Amino acid sequence: MGLDTYRIEMEDVVKSFGGIHALGGVTFRAKAGEIHALVGENGAGKSTLMKILSGAYQKDAGIIRIDGKEVDISTPKRGRELGIGIVYQEFELAPDITVAENIFLDKLSHSFGVVNWKELHRRAKEIIDSLGFHINPQTVTGDLPVASQQIVEIAKALAFHAKILILDEPTAVLSDNEVAKLFETLIKLKSAGVCIIYISHRMQEIFQIADTITTLRDGSVTGSMPREAAKIDDIIELMIGGRLGAMFPKRDVTLGEEVLRVENLSGPPKFSDVSFSLRRGEVLGIAGLVGSGRTEVLRAVFGGDGRQSGQVWLRGQAIHIRTPHTGVRHGIALVPENRKDQGLVIDKPISENMTMAALRKVLGALGVILFQKEDALAKDLCGRLSVKAGDVRDSVNSLSGGNQQKVVLAKWFNTECDVILLDEPTRGVDVGAKTEIYRLINEFAAEGLGVVFVSSEMPEIIGMCDRALVMAKGAVMGQLKKEDLSEANILRLAVGGGVQ
């Protein structure tokens, strides 16, 4: 087959959920031997389209062709038989079995139900090594770091000799070095004729790796073009239906008195001797490479992780926080890096998630939750934070990633906290939701809160923060004032150099 042949043709694909159109006649084509980026805001229809292609969802109308032949992809198993592998943003791994078992879960045994473990481990190692990573195939999957689990997911898809590989936010949990290795692997697969569909909100990555970019908005294709013909502003306009304007909203805040001070905080081996102060109305950034200790510092201040030494001062008073409960009681809030596991009770209603940190606001005289009052408060918070939701009693799992993140923010908006710690608050959300979250951060600061903002995206640190600390290997390498914030200065400190 020639590399210019369309491997995938999806014509006039329609999908509705309960009368709501998720896809309104989408036509999408991708070639063998290309990396095709699929972009759009959360809720634009990207995941729905790919789930139809993989067999997880069934289309209501339309035609799908693979290599020119019309196919009916009735189940995920049928999708795999057709050579379609998909790696979801939320991993689908069994944590209690080994890496090799996860990779070959659907075809563990050969004859008479007997597993050839030596051969299984050899084949698993071969696939992982081909990706440029070194993971012991006999390791229990749940014991691996998140980045390694991502690689196992990709290996699992390739074990079926996928000729179509769908990746949904594949770099969200990877370090820069791991991203570089992944991209090398994708280029090899592309050279071998694999059609790669790459879903990401990271524009820099898309313009680095993609051959073609297709944009979706509100369940319709709004554009498709070669990467070399595309500009970031044009892609954003196609995604959100208008010019983005200022990515980072302006704010005019007079900084108040010191609200938080951290002195010589140490939690070996993750971080040591970390000190900083925070004033009311200030947005303090913490930058650094993945693994630099940023998350662990925030969790230690909040009470989520222990610390060996150091002192935290709040409103001028020394405080001793040993658990998240005491952190909340003292007026410190944390929006964690992993919203689904740590920030939300994913199968509970939106309203419960929004009010759980301040239940006293919705309790009656006998300590009974007044659901009508809870719903009214949740509706008000949805309005204030622009949360797009059908009903506040719906499960929070029904929301897009950006709206889930707003629910986490709403939870703390509903409390009387003085300090809010934000750990990668825009990870995995689209560009439109990002601007909404930036607006909310400014609103927190305008109300006199102190905000600590951890981000791996340097433009966010530069655009949102009044000043920033830069960490590397668990230590603070330096502090940058607003006028000194630049990608070059942040990177120099992050790799152990100095500011020029």
N, C-alpha and C positions, 0 to 999 in steps of 0.2 A: 504493500500500500504506500502511495506517495505521501510525503509529509504535508502536502497542501490539501489533502482530502479531509473533509469534515468527519471527525470521529463522532461528534454529537450534533444532532439537529433536533431541537425542541420547537415545535411550531404551534402557535396559538394555544398555549397551555393555560388552562383555567382551573382555579382551585378556590373553593369557598369553605368557610367554617361558620356554621350556624347563620347563614345569610350574609356574612361579611366576606367580601372579595379579598382574598389574599393575593391572588394572581388574576389579572384581567386580560388574558390573551397574550402571554409572553412568548416571544420567539427569540431563541438563544442558540447560537452555533459556536462550536469550538473545534479547532483542528487537531489532528494527531501531531505530536511533536511541538506543541506550543504551551506556554504558561499563560493562562487566560484569567485575568483578575476580574472578580465580580464584586462590585462595591455598591454601597447604598446605606442609608440610615437604618438603624434597628427598626424592624417592622416593614422594611421595604419589600420583602419577599424573597431575599437571597436564600435563606435556609429552607424555606418552603419549596422553592424551585429545585434545590439540590436534594432534598428529601424525596421529592417525586422522582428525580433521576436515579436515586439509589434504591427506590422501592419501599422506603419507609412510609411515604404517603402515596395515595392514588389520585391521579388527576381526574377532574370532572369532565374535561374535554381537551382535545389537542392530540398531536402526534409526536412520538419520539422515535428517532432513528439512530441506530448505532452502526457506524461504518456503512451507511446508506440503506440499511435494512430496518424496516419498521419493527419495533419490539413492544411487548407488553411487560412492563417491569412490575409484577404483582406483589413481590415480597423482597426484603433485603437479600434473602438467599438467591433469588433470581437475579438481582442486581450483581451479586458477586460472581455468579455463573457467567454473566455477560462481561466480566472484567472491570466492574465498577467498585472502587474502594473509597470509603469516606472516613475522614478523621474529624470527629466533632470537637467543638470547643470544650464541651463537658465530656470528659473521658468516659469510655464504655469498657472499662477493664474490671476484671474480677480481682480484688486486692489480695485475696488469701491464697492465690495459686501463683506458680512461678511465671517468669517472663516467657519462657518457651511455651508453657501451657496456654497462656493468653494468646500468643501469636498464632498457634495452631488449634485453637479451641474447638473449631468445627470439624477438624479432621485429625484428631489425636491418634486414633488407632488405624491399623491397616488390615491385616487378616485376622480373623477370629477374635476381634476385640482386643488384641494384644498391642501394647504401646512399645515401640522401639525407642527407649529413652535416649540412648546414645545418639541415634540418628536425629531424633527430635532436637536435642541440644545442639548438635552440629549444624543443622539447618537454620535454627534460630540465630546462632552466633554468626553464621554466614550472612544472613540478611542484615543484622545489626551492624556488623563490620562494614558492609557495603554502604551503609549510611554515614560512615565515618565516625561512629561512636563505639565505645567499649563498655558494654553492660553484660554482666554475667547472666546467661540465660537461665541459670538455676536459682537466681535470686527471687524471693517472694516479692511480687509486684508492688504491694502496698508499702514495702520498706524502701522503695526507691524515691528519690526526690522528684518533684513534679516535672522538671525538665526531662528527666529520664523516662518518666511515664509517657510523655508526649512522643518520644522516639519509639517506644514500644507500640503505641497506637499506629504510627506510620509503618513500622515493620509488620504489624498485623495486617494492614491493608495490602502491603507488597507481597505477603506470603501467598496471596491468591493470584499472583501474576497480573495485577491490575494494569489495564491499558488506559483506564481513566482513574485519576486520583484526585479526590476532592478534599481540600484542606480548609478548615474553618478556623480562622485566627490561630494559625499554627505556631506563631512566635510569641504569643502573649506571656508565656512562662519561661522563655529561653533567654539566656544571656547573649551579649553581642557575639561572643566566640561561637556559641551554639547556633545562633542564627546564621552566621557565616558558613558553618558546616552544613546546615540544612540547605542553604541556597546552592552550595556545591552539589549536593545530592540531587536537588531538583533539576539542575542543569544537566546532570548525567542522565536522569530519567527522561528529560525532554529530548536529549540527543538519541535516546533509544526509541523514540516515537511515542512515549506516553503523553497523553493529554492531561494536563494539570490545571484544575480549576482552583484558583487561589482567592479565598475570601479574607479580607483584612480591612481594618479601619486605618492602618498605618500607611499614609500616603508615600512616605519616603521609601518604604519597602516595595510598594506596588510599582513605583517608578524605577526601582532598582532591578526587579526580577521579572516583571510581566512583559509579555509580547503584545497583548491586546487587553484593553480595559473596557468592560461593559458596566454601565450604571443602571441601577433600578431605583424607582421611586414610586411608592404607593401601589406596588404590584404591577408596574409597567416598566418596560425598558425605555430609558430616556436618551440613551446614546451608546455607541460602540465604536471604538477607534483604536488604531495602532498606538502603542505607547509613545513613539517618537512624534506623533501628531498631537499628543495631549498636553495640556497644561494643568497644574494643580487647581488653579482658580476655576477653570472651565469644568473640571471633574466635580468640584464642590458645588458649583452652580447646578449641574445636572442632577446631583444627589439631593439637594435641598430645595430646588425650585427657585433659586434666586441667589444673588451675590451674598456671600457670607459677611462682607463688611469687616469690621474689626473683630478679629478672632478672640482677642482678650479684652473684655469690657473695661473701660476706664473707671477708676474710682478716686474719690477725693476724701481721704480719711485722715483725721488728725489722731496720731497715735497717743494712747493714754499711758497710764502707769504700768509698771511691770506686773504681769499677772502670773507668770510661771518662770521659775528658775531651776535649772538642772545643773548640779555640781558634781563633777568627777564620777559620773555614773559608769559602773563597770559590770559586765556580765560575761566573763570569759567563757568560751573563746570567741563569742560573737562580737563583742564590743568592749572597749575599755576607755576609761577616763574621758567620757563625753560630757561637755559642759555647754550650756547655752541659756539665753534668756529670751523672753517673749513678752511683748507689750500688748495691751488692749488695742484692737483694731489693726494689728499687724498680721501679715501673712509671711511666715518664715519658711523658706524652702529648705529641704534636705535633699541634696543631689548625691549621685554616686552610682557606680556600676552595681549590677545585681550581685548580691552576696557581700556588700560593703558594710552591712550591719544596720541599715536604716530602719527596716521593719522591726528588728529586735529592740532597738532603742525606743520606738514608739510603744511597743507592747510592754516594755518594762515600766515606762512612765505611767501607762494606763493600769498596770497591775496584772496584765495577761501573762507575762513571763517574769521569772525571778531575776533578781540582781544580787551581785555579791557585795557591792559597796556603792557609796554615793548618796546624795541627798536631793530630794525634790522639794521645792518651795512653791506654795500656791497662795497668791494674795498676801505675800510677805510672811506666811507661816510655814514652818517645816511640817510636812505631812508624811505619813508612812502608809504607802499603798501596797497591799499584799495580794489583792484580788481585784478583778474587774468591778465587782460590786462596790468595793470601797472607792475605786476610781470614780465611778458614776456618782457615788454619794458626795464626793468632794467637788464634783462639778467638772470632771474631765470626760470627754467623749472620744470614742475611737471609731472611725470608719475603716474597717480592715481591708487588706489587699484582696482577700477572697470573700466576696460578698455573700456567695451562696452558702458556704460552709460556716462562716463566722459572723456575718452581718445580718442574715435573715433567717427566719424559720420558714423554709421555702414552701411547705405545704399548708401554711396558715394564711388566713385572709390578709389583705393589704391593711385593713384597719387595725388588726391585732399587732402587726409588725410596726405600724406607726406609733402605737400607744404603749408598747410594752416597757419602754424605758421610763415612762411617767404615768404609771397606772392610777396613781392617786387622782389624776384629773378626770377619770371616768368611773370612779368608784362611788357607789351609793353609801348611805349611812351605815349599813350592815356589812360593808366590805364587798358588796356584790357589784360586778361590772354592769354598768348601765349601757347596754348595747346601742341604744338610740343616741346616747351622748357620744359614745365611741365613734359611731358612724359619722355623726355630724362633725366631730373634730377631724376625722380622717378626710372627709370631703373638703373641709376648709384647707387642710394641709395639701391635698391634691391640687387645689386651685392655686395656692400660693407658690407651690413648687413646680407647677405645670406638669403634673404626673398624668400621663395619658392612660386612663383605666376605665373599664366599663362600669364596674360596681365595686365599691370599697370592700364588699364581702367576698369578692373573687379571690382565689388563691394568688399570692404574690408570684407564683411560678408562671402565671398566665401573662405576665408583663415582659416586655423586651428588656434587654440588659440595661439600657440607659434608664428606663423607668424603674427597674429594680434598684439601681443605684440611688435614684432620687428618693425612693422609699427609705433606704438606709439613712440618707441625709435628713429626711423628714422626721425620723425617729428621734434624732438629736435636736432638730429644730423645735421639737415639742417639749424639750427639757429646759431647765435653767442652767445649762452648763456655762462655764467661763472659758474653757479651752477645748478646742476640737482638733483632734489629730487625724489627718487624712492620709491614708496609705494607698497610693495609686488610685485616686478616686475616679479617674476617667478611663481606666484600663478596660478594653473590650467594648467601649461604647462608641457610637458614631459621632461624626463631626457636629451634627446639630445638637445632640445630647450633651456633648462636651461644652458647647457655649452656654447651655443652660446651667450646667454644673459650675462653670466659672462664675456665672452671675450669682449663684447661690453662695459660693465661697465669699464673693464680695459682700453679699448681704450679711453673712455671718460676721465679717470684719466690721461692717458699718454699724452693727448692733453692739459692738464693743467686745466681741469675743477675741481671744488670741487664737490664731490658726497656724498649725504646723502642717506643711504640705510636702509629702514625699512623692516624687515623680521620677520615672526613668526617662521622660521626654523633656529634653533640655529646653525646647521652646516654651513649655508650660512654666518651668521654673523662671525663665527670663521674663515671660509675659505676665505672670501672676504675682510674683513674690517681691516683697520690699527689700529683702536680702536673703542670702542662702548660705547654709553650711554645706561643705562638700566632704563626704566620707569615703574612706578606702580602707579595706582590711580591718574594719571595726573601730577606726579612729577618725577624728575630725582633722582633716588635712588643711582646712582653712575656711575663712568666711569671706563672702563677697558682698559688697554693698550694691545697691540697685544699679548705680552707674557702671559698676565693674562686671555685671552679669553678662556673660557671653558664652557661647558654646566652647570657644577656645579656652577661656579661663577655667570653666567647669571641668573640661576634659583634662587639662594640665594637672589640676589638683586631684582629680579622680584617679589618675594613674601615678600619683606620687610626685608630680612636679610642682612648680610654682607658677604664680601669676606674672604675666609680662605687662 
